[in-house]
Amino acid sequence: MKKYLWILAVIATVVCMTAFVGCGALTQNAKLSTNTTTNNVSADPIIEDAAIDETFNDVVEAVGDFSITTSDGEYSESNGIYTLSKAGTYTLEGSLNGQILVDAGEDDEIVLELNGVTITYGTDSPIKVLNADKVEISAKKNTENVIKDTRKEKTVDDDSQGQGAIYAKCDLKFKGNGILVLEANYNNGIHTSKDLTLKNLSLKVTAVNNALKGNDSVTIESGTIVAISTKGDGVKTEDTDLSSKGNQRGTVTIEDGSLAVYAAGDGIQASYDFVMNGGSISIYTGSYSSYTASGASTTSYKGVKVGNELTVNAGTINVYSYDDGLHADYGATLENGNKGQGNININGGEIKISVYSPTKTTPGGRMGPGGWSGQQTVTGSDAIHADNTLTISGGTINVDSAYEGLEASFIVINGGTTNIFATDDGINACKKITNSPSILVSDGYLFVAVPTNGDTDGIDSNGTYKQTGGVVIACGPGSAAGRMGGGACVLDADKGVTLQGGTLILFGGMENTPSTSGMTKTICSSSTVSTGTHTITVGEESYSVTLKYSAGGCVVYSASGQASLK
């Protein structure tokens, strides 16, 4: 097996320390002294895949005769197909060229203990569950287990076939302290039509289509998970209705553990919600994943995509995508009778996003699946996109590269630290679902940087911009003495700017004359501010900003008093 080195933990550590922000770097000597940022990446960073955990190096397939032992179950065998027909615990060992078929009672609970087993099958799913209440698959401690679905790739629907290397029509749970490696050449890796739960084990899945699919839900409680899809999505749910007990279906939940996703299409696609409460995720989509097949024909390469709401409460997320990094849809009618809300909530955690998004297709340019030819190039992609409302209340967000950094109809920033580099607008309140979009900043720290020599805006609201607190530093086009030609500026709000608190530092020009209350305006420089490092002092606070591009002056609005620039 190909050898790799484990660097996901290193990546997570770097995210906590370094944030790339394009136009310049921000250090606040007081509260942000540990958040020094620098820029040394381009709009199209060349990213190497994070290494696969060395746990999976040289996994050895089982040899020897296959055996099943059970003290409370019942099974029969015919032509290499072992049919389990009663609730109980079954221990599997050795090498099997055949199938484990579970066809028990609808209230039966089945436990499969993998104790050093290799199962290979080329006619149907190597492990297939037709009937049971629950099935638990446990990779026992200090064992290596391999499941290989050697069927040819699926080309037509066939309900008689299992849709994954492990396929179940009931709740499916994986656990244990051992290793499990799946190879799925037919369709999905692990697929259940109900709930899929993963806990503790070290699991690597390589699938031609979806690596992990639970129609009703996918929950990762802990463990080390590597999900590779060569032509489809990494992790996926499908249903959006309510269960018989009134539980909402379609959510992907990350409680803890580490998850590395390499997908031709979307890294994680949740039909309803995505919730992250801890752990770490690294996602590579499109050609950022070296596992993407040259014949992949997907059209969406997002990092995390949801049909309703996306929430990050804690943990670490690294996304390298050819489409939006985090994305929430609004308006689609769901099976529960409601419409998708299209909201994203960032309450904590560490998020780092690099999005490749050229403004047009160019011959020989970097592409989505298909590599250097054969597939369309994604355009206009955002680091974080919510059709409806994006709320940032905590955590750290570093956007290394994107077409637009943050985009939503309503953007609310009331906490956290956010650093953005974008090639178009750094922040954009768009008219996706309303004619009155808005940006509201009440707390937190926001640094935005865009090129100053193009049709770009640092902060762009197609409605209003209002600030009542927090610190905002933006670098972009325009002049402190007035808007520059070309229609671009560092702060553009079509329906007005209202400043009632906090500190707003602009390197560049503003589209509107703001309405201010309790704010002091200081034109620190009405002429060009050169590249390099500059110190801005506002009241008792100082900020060190390193400009990559020269700016057309500097103006500061602050409730803390006069400002100065050195």
Residue pairs with C-beta under 8 A, 6 or more apart in sequence:
1 56
1 57
1 58
1 59
3 54
3 57
3 58
4 51
4 52
4 53
4 54
4 56
4 57
5 51
5 54
6 51
6 52
6 53
6 54
6 55
7 50
7 51
8 50
8 51
8 53
8 258
8 260
8 280
8 282
9 258
9 280
11 50
11 282
11 318
12 280
12 316
12 318
12 350
15 316
15 318
15 350
15 351
15 352
15 396
15 398
16 316
16 350
16 396
18 37
18 38
18 398
19 35
19 37
19 352
19 396
19 398
19 400
19 419
20 37
20 38
20 39
20 40
20 41
20 398
20 400
20 401
20 419
20 421
21 37
21 39
21 398
21 399
21 419
21 420
21 421
21 447
21 449
22 39
22 41
22 43
22 401
22 420
22 421
22 422
22 449
22 450
22 451
22 548
23 39
23 421
23 448
23 449
23 450
23 451
23 452
23 475
23 476
23 507
23 547
23 548
23 549
24 39
24 449
24 475
24 507
24 545
24 546
24 547
24 548
24 549
25 36
25 37
25 38
25 39
25 533
25 544
25 545
25 546
26 32
26 35
26 37
26 419
26 445
26 447
26 473
26 543
26 544
26 545
27 33
27 35
27 36
27 37
27 543
27 544
27 545
28 35
28 445
28 471
28 541
28 542
28 543
28 544
29 541
29 542
29 543
29 544
30 540
30 541
30 542
31 445
31 541
32 417
32 445
32 543
35 396
35 417
35 445
37 398
37 419
37 447
38 546
39 421
39 449
39 546
39 548
41 354
41 400
41 401
41 421
42 401
43 401
43 421
43 423
44 356
44 358
44 366
44 401
45 354
45 400
45 401
47 284
47 288
47 320
47 354
49 262
49 284
49 288
49 289
49 290
49 291
50 260
50 282
50 284
50 318
52 204
52 226
52 260
53 202
53 204
53 224
53 226
53 258
53 260
55 179
55 202
55 224
56 179
56 181
56 202
56 204
56 226
59 144
59 146
59 179
59 181
60 144
61 95
61 118
61 144
61 146
62 93
62 94
62 95
62 116
62 117
62 118
62 144
62 145
62 146
63 94
63 95
63 118
64 93
64 94
64 95
65 94
65 95
66 92
66 93
66 94
66 95
66 96
66 98
66 117
67 92
67 93
67 94
68 75
68 82
68 90
68 91
68 92
69 90
69 91
69 93
70 88
70 89
70 90
70 91
71 88
71 89
72 86
72 87
72 88
72 89
73 84
73 86
73 87
73 88
73 89
73 90
73 110
74 84
74 85
74 86
74 88
75 82
75 83
75 84
75 85
75 86
75 90
76 82
76 83
76 85
77 83
79 98
80 96
80 97
80 98
80 99
81 98
81 99
81 101
82 96
82 98
82 99
82 100
82 101
83 101
83 102
83 103
84 90
84 100
84 101
84 102
84 103
84 104
84 110
85 103
85 104
86 104
86 105
86 108
87 104
87 105
87 107
87 108
87 109
87 110
87 132
88 110
88 111
89 111
89 113
90 110
90 111
90 112
90 113
91 113
91 115
92 100
92 112
92 113
92 114
92 115
92 117
92 119
93 115
93 116
93 117
94 116
94 117
94 118
95 117
95 118
95 120
96 117
96 118
96 119
96 120
97 120
97 121
98 119
98 121
99 119
99 121
99 123
99 124
99 125
99 126
99 127
99 128
100 112
100 119
100 126
100 127
100 128
101 128
101 130
102 110
102 127
102 128
102 129
102 130
102 131
102 132
102 135
102 168
103 130
103 131
104 110
104 131
104 132
105 131
105 132
105 133
106 131
106 132
106 133
107 133
108 132
108 133
109 132
109 133
109 134
109 135
109 136
110 129
110 132
110 134
110 135
110 136
111 135
111 136
111 137
111 138
112 127
112 135
112 136
112 137
112 138
113 138
113 140
114 137
114 138
114 139
114 140
114 143
114 145
114 176
114 178
114 180
115 140
115 143
116 140
116 143
116 144
116 145
117 145
117 146
118 145
118 146
118 147
118 148
119 126
119 127
119 146
119 147
119 148
120 126
120 148
120 150
121 148
121 149
121 150
121 151
122 149
122 150
122 151
123 151
124 151
124 161
124 162
125 149
125 161
125 162
125 163
125 164
125 165
125 166
125 167
126 147
126 148
126 149
126 165
126 166
127 137
127 147
127 165
127 166
127 167
128 162
128 166
128 167
128 168
129 135
129 167
129 168
129 169
129 170
129 172
129 192
130 169
131 169
131 170
132 168
132 170
133 170
133 171
134 170
134 171
134 172
134 173
135 168
135 170
135 171
135 172
135 173
136 172
136 173
136 174
136 175
137 166
137 172
137 173
137 174
137 175
137 180
138 174
138 175
138 176
138 178
138 201
139 145
139 174
139 175
139 176
139 177
139 178
139 179
139 180
139 201
139 202
139 203
140 176
140 177
140 178
141 176
141 177
141 178
142 177
142 178
143 178
143 179
144 178
144 179
144 181
145 178
145 179
145 180
145 181
146 180
146 181
146 182
146 183
147 165
147 166
147 180
147 181
147 182
147 183
148 165
148 182
148 183
149 164
149 165
149 182
149 183
149 184
149 185
149 186
150 183
150 185
151 161
151 185
151 186
152 185
152 186
153 185
153 186
153 187
153 208
154 161
154 186
154 187
154 208
154 209
161 186
162 191
163 187
163 188
163 191
164 184
164 186
164 187
164 188
164 189
164 190
164 191
164 207
164 213
165 182
165 183
165 184
165 186
165 188
165 189
165 190
165 205
165 207
166 172
166 182
166 189
166 190
166 191
167 188
167 191
167 192
168 191
168 192
168 193
168 194
169 192
169 193
169 194
170 192
170 193
170 194
171 192
171 194
171 195
171 196
171 197
172 190
172 192
172 194
172 195
172 196
172 197
172 214
173 196
173 197
173 198
173 199
174 180
174 190
174 197
174 198
174 199
174 201
174 203
175 198
175 199
175 200
175 201
176 200
176 201
177 200
177 201
178 201
178 202
179 201
179 202
179 203
180 201
180 202
180 203
180 204
181 203
181 204
181 205
182 189
182 190
182 203
182 204
182 205
182 206
182 207
183 206
184 205
184 206
184 207
184 208
184 209
184 211
185 208
186 208
187 207
187 208
187 209
187 210
188 207
188 209
188 210
188 211
188 213
188 232
189 205
189 206
189 207
189 210
189 211
189 212
189 213
189 227
189 229
190 196
190 205
190 211
190 212
190 213
191 210
191 213
191 214
192 213
192 214
192 215
192 216
193 215
193 216
194 214
194 215
194 216
195 214
195 216
195 217
195 219
196 212
196 213
196 214
196 217
196 218
196 219
197 218
197 219
197 220
197 221
198 212
198 218
198 219
198 220
198 221
198 222
198 223
198 225
198 257
199 221
199 222
199 223
200 221
200 222
200 223
201 223
201 224
202 223
202 224
203 223
203 224
203 225
203 226
204 225
204 226
204 228
205 211
205 212
205 225
205 226
205 227
205 228
206 228
206 230
206 291
207 228
207 229
207 230
207 232
208 229
208 230
208 231
208 232
208 293
209 229
209 231
209 232
209 233
210 229
210 232
210 233
210 234
210 235
210 236
211 227
211 228
211 229
211 232
211 233
211 234
211 235
211 261
211 263
212 218
212 225
212 227
212 234
212 235
212 236
213 235
213 236
213 237
213 238
214 237
215 237
215 238
215 239
215 249
216 237
216 239
216 243
216 249
216 250
217 237
217 249
217 250
217 251
217 252
217 253
218 235
218 236
218 237
218 252
218 253
218 270
219 252
219 253
219 255
220 253
220 254
220 255
220 256
220 257
220 259
220 279
221 255
221 256
221 257
222 255
222 256
222 257
222 279
223 257
223 258
224 257
224 258
225 257
225 258
225 259
225 260
226 259
226 260
226 262
227 234
227 235
227 259
227 260
227 261
227 262
227 263
228 234
228 261
228 262
228 263
228 289
228 291
229 262
229 263
229 264
229 265
229 291
230 264
230 291
230 292
230 293
230 296
231 264
231 265
231 292
231 293
231 295
231 296
231 297
231 298
231 369
232 263
232 264
232 265
232 298
233 263
233 265
233 266
233 267
233 268
233 269
233 298
234 261
234 262
234 263
234 266
234 267
234 268
234 283
235 252
235 259
235 261
235 267
235 268
235 269
236 266
236 268
236 269
236 270
236 271
237 249
237 250
237 251
237 252
237 269
237 270
237 271
237 272
238 250
238 271
239 249
239 250
239 271
239 335
240 248
240 249
240 250
240 271
240 272
240 307
240 308
240 334
240 335
240 336
241 249
241 334
241 335
241 336
242 248
242 249
242 336
243 249
248 272
248 273
248 336
249 271
249 272
249 335
250 270
250 271
250 272
250 273
250 307
250 308
250 334
251 270
251 272
251 273
251 274
251 275
252 268
252 270
252 273
252 274
252 275
253 274
253 275
253 276
253 277
254 275
254 276
254 277
254 278
254 279
254 281
254 315
255 277
255 278
255 279
256 277
256 278
256 279
257 279
257 280
258 279
258 280
258 281
259 279
259 280
259 281
259 282
260 281
260 282
260 283
261 267
261 268
261 281
261 282
261 283
261 284
262 284
262 289
262 290
262 291
262 292
263 283
263 284
263 285
263 289
263 292
263 301
264 285
264 286
264 289
264 291
264 292
264 293
264 296
264 298
264 301
264 369
265 285
265 296
265 298
265 300
265 301
265 369
266 285
266 298
266 300
266 301
266 302
266 303
266 304
266 305
266 323
267 283
267 284
267 285
267 302
267 303
267 304
267 319
267 321
268 274
268 281
268 283
268 303
268 304
268 305
269 302
269 305
269 306
270 304
270 305
270 306
270 307
270 310
271 306
271 307
272 306
272 307
272 308
272 309
272 334
273 306
273 308
273 309
273 310
273 311
274 304
274 306
274 309
274 310
274 311
275 311
275 313
276 311
276 312
276 313
276 314
276 315
276 317
276 349
277 313
277 314
277 315
278 313
278 314
278 315
279 315
279 316
280 315
280 316
280 317
280 318
281 315
281 316
281 317
281 318
282 318
282 319
283 303
283 304
283 317
283 318
283 319
283 320
283 321
284 320
284 321
285 301
285 302
285 303
285 320
285 321
285 322
285 323
286 292
286 301
286 321
286 322
286 323
286 356
286 367
286 368
286 369
286 378
287 322
287 366
287 367
287 368
287 369
287 370
287 371
288 320
288 321
288 322
288 356
292 369
292 371
293 369
294 369
294 370
294 371
294 374
295 370
296 369
296 370
296 375
297 369
297 370
297 375
298 368
298 369
299 376
300 323
301 321
301 322
301 323
301 368
301 369
301 378
302 321
302 323
302 324
302 325
302 326
302 327
303 317
303 319
303 320
303 321
303 323
303 324
303 325
303 326
303 327
303 353
304 310
304 317
304 319
304 325
304 326
304 327
305 324
305 327
305 328
305 329
306 327
306 328
306 329
306 340
307 329
307 332
307 334
307 340
308 328
308 329
308 334
308 340
308 341
308 342
308 343
309 328
309 341
309 342
309 343
309 344
309 345
310 326
310 327
310 328
310 343
310 344
310 345
310 386
311 344
311 345
311 347
312 345
312 346
312 347
312 348
312 349
312 351
312 395
313 347
313 348
313 349
314 347
314 348
314 349
315 349
315 350
316 349
316 350
316 351
317 326
317 349
317 350
317 351
317 352
317 353
318 352
318 353
319 325
319 326
319 351
319 352
319 353
319 354
319 355
320 354
321 353
321 354
321 355
321 356
321 381
322 355
322 356
322 357
322 367
322 368
322 378
322 381
323 355
323 357
323 368
323 378
323 381
324 355
324 381
324 382
324 383
324 384
324 385
325 353
325 354
325 355
325 382
325 383
325 384
325 399
325 402
326 344
326 351
326 353
326 383
326 384
326 385
327 382
327 384
327 385
327 386
328 340
328 341
328 342
328 343
328 344
328 385
328 386
328 387
328 388
329 340
329 342
329 387
330 339
330 340
330 341
330 342
330 386
330 387
330 388
330 432
330 433
331 339
331 340
331 342
331 387
331 433
332 339
332 340
333 339
334 340
341 388
342 386
342 387
342 388
342 389
342 432
342 433
343 386
343 388
343 389
343 390
343 391
344 384
344 385
344 386
344 389
344 390
344 391
344 408
345 391
345 393
346 384
346 390
346 391
346 392
346 393
346 394
346 395
346 397
346 416
347 393
347 394
347 395
348 393
348 394
348 395
348 416
349 395
349 396
350 395
350 396
351 395
351 396
351 397
351 398
352 397
352 398
352 400
353 383
353 384
353 397
353 398
353 399
353 400
353 402
354 399
354 400
354 401
354 402
355 381
355 382
355 383
355 399
355 401
355 402
355 403
356 366
356 378
356 381
356 401
357 378
357 379
357 380
357 381
357 382
357 402
357 403
357 423
358 365
358 366
358 377
358 379
359 379
359 380
359 403
359 423
359 424
360 377
360 379
361 376
361 377
361 379
362 377
364 372
365 377
366 372
366 377
367 373
367 374
367 375
367 376
367 377
368 375
368 376
368 377
368 378
369 375
379 403
380 403
380 404
380 424
381 402
381 403
382 402
382 403
382 404
382 405
382 406
382 407
383 399
383 402
383 404
383 405
383 406
383 420
383 422
384 390
384 397
384 399
384 405
384 406
384 407
384 408
385 404
385 406
385 407
385 408
386 407
386 408
386 409
387 408
387 409
387 432
387 433
388 408
388 409
388 410
388 432
388 433
389 408
389 409
389 410
389 411
389 412
390 406
390 407
390 408
390 410
390 411
390 412
391 412
391 413
391 414
392 412
392 413
392 414
392 415
392 416
392 418
392 444
393 414
393 415
393 416
394 415
394 416
395 416
395 417
396 416
396 417
396 418
397 416
397 417
397 418
397 419
397 420
398 419
399 405
399 406
399 418
399 419
399 420
399 421
399 422
400 421
401 421
401 422
401 423
402 420
402 421
402 422
402 423
403 422
403 423
403 424
404 422
404 424
404 425
404 426
404 427
404 428
405 420
405 421
405 422
405 425
405 426
405 427
405 448
406 418
406 420
406 426
406 427
406 428
407 425
407 427
407 428
407 429
407 430
408 429
408 430
408 432
408 437
409 429
409 430
409 431
409 432
409 433
409 434
409 437
410 429
410 434
410 437
410 438
410 440
411 427
411 429
411 438
411 439
411 440
412 440
412 442
413 439
413 440
413 441
413 442
413 443
413 444
413 446
413 470
414 440
414 441
414 442
414 443
414 444
414 470
415 443
415 444
416 444
416 445
417 444
417 445
418 444
418 445
418 446
418 447
419 447
420 426
420 427
420 446
420 447
420 448
420 449
421 449
421 450
422 448
422 449
422 450
422 456
423 450
423 451
423 456
424 450
424 456
424 457
425 450
425 456
425 457
425 458
425 459
425 460
426 448
426 449
426 450
426 457
426 458
426 459
426 460
426 474
426 476
427 439
427 446
427 448
427 458
427 459
427 460
428 457
428 460
428 461
428 462
429 437
429 438
429 439
429 460
429 461
429 462
429 463
429 465
430 437
430 462
431 437
431 462
431 463
434 463
435 463
436 463
436 464
436 495
437 461
437 462
437 463
437 464
438 461
438 463
438 464
438 465
438 466
439 459
439 461
439 464
439 465
439 466
439 493
440 466
440 467
440 468
441 466
441 467
441 468
441 469
441 470
441 472
441 502
442 467
442 468
442 469
442 470
442 501
442 502
443 469
443 470
443 502
444 470
444 471
445 470
445 471
446 470
446 471
446 472
446 473
446 474
447 473
447 474
448 458
448 459
448 472
448 473
448 474
448 475
448 476
449 458
449 474
449 475
449 476
449 548
450 456
450 457
450 458
450 475
450 476
450 477
451 476
451 549
452 475
452 476
452 477
452 508
452 549
452 550
452 551
452 552
453 477
453 549
454 477
454 486
454 488
455 486
455 487
455 488
456 476
456 477
456 488
457 476
457 477
457 488
457 489
457 490
457 491
457 492
458 474
458 475
458 476
458 477
458 489
458 490
458 491
458 506
458 508
459 465
459 472
459 474
459 476
459 490
459 491
459 492
459 493
460 492
460 493
461 492
461 493
461 494
461 495
462 494
463 493
463 494
463 495
464 493
464 495
464 496
464 497
464 498
465 491
465 493
465 496
465 497
465 498
466 497
466 498
466 499
466 500
467 498
467 499
467 500
467 501
467 502
467 504
468 500
468 501
468 502
469 501
469 502
470 502
470 503
471 502
471 503
471 505
471 541
471 543
472 502
472 503
472 504
472 505
473 505
473 506
473 507
473 543
473 545
474 490
474 491
474 504
474 505
474 506
474 507
474 508
475 490
475 507
475 508
475 545
475 547
475 549
475 551
476 488
476 489
476 490
476 491
476 507
476 508
476 551
477 484
477 486
477 488
477 489
477 490
477 508
477 509
477 552
478 484
478 488
478 489
478 490
478 508
478 509
478 510
478 511
478 552
479 508
479 509
479 526
479 552
479 553
480 506
480 508
480 509
480 523
480 524
480 525
480 526
480 552
480 553
480 554
480 555
481 509
481 523
481 526
481 552
481 553
482 509
483 489
483 509
483 510
483 511
484 508
484 509
484 552
489 508
489 509
489 510
489 511
490 506
490 507
490 508
490 509
490 510
490 551
491 497
491 504
491 506
491 508
491 510
491 511
491 512
492 510
492 511
492 512
493 511
493 512
494 511
496 512
496 514
496 515
497 510
497 512
497 513
497 514
497 515
498 514
498 515
498 516
498 517
499 514
499 515
499 516
499 517
499 519
499 557
500 516
500 517
500 518
500 519
501 518
501 519
501 559
502 558
502 559
503 538
503 541
503 556
503 557
503 558
503 559
503 560
504 556
504 557
504 558
505 536
505 538
505 543
505 545
505 554
505 555
505 556
505 563
506 554
506 555
506 556
507 529
507 545
507 547
507 551
507 552
507 553
507 554
508 551
508 552
508 553
509 552
509 553
510 555
514 557
516 557
518 559
519 557
519 558
519 559
520 557
520 558
520 559
520 560
520 561
520 562
520 563
521 555
521 556
521 557
522 555
522 556
522 557
522 558
522 562
522 563
522 564
523 553
523 554
523 555
524 536
524 553
524 554
524 555
524 556
524 563
524 564
524 565
525 553
525 554
525 565
526 553
527 553
528 550
528 551
528 552
528 553
529 547
529 550
529 551
529 552
529 553
529 554
529 565
530 547
530 550
531 547
531 548
531 549
531 550
532 546
532 547
533 544
533 545
533 546
533 547
534 544
534 545
534 546
534 547
534 554
534 565
534 566
535 542
535 543
535 544
535 545
535 565
535 566
536 542
536 543
536 544
536 545
536 554
536 556
536 563
536 564
536 565
536 566
537 543
537 563
537 564
537 566
538 556
538 558
538 560
538 561
538 562
538 563
539 558
539 560
539 561
539 562
540 560
541 560
554 565
556 563
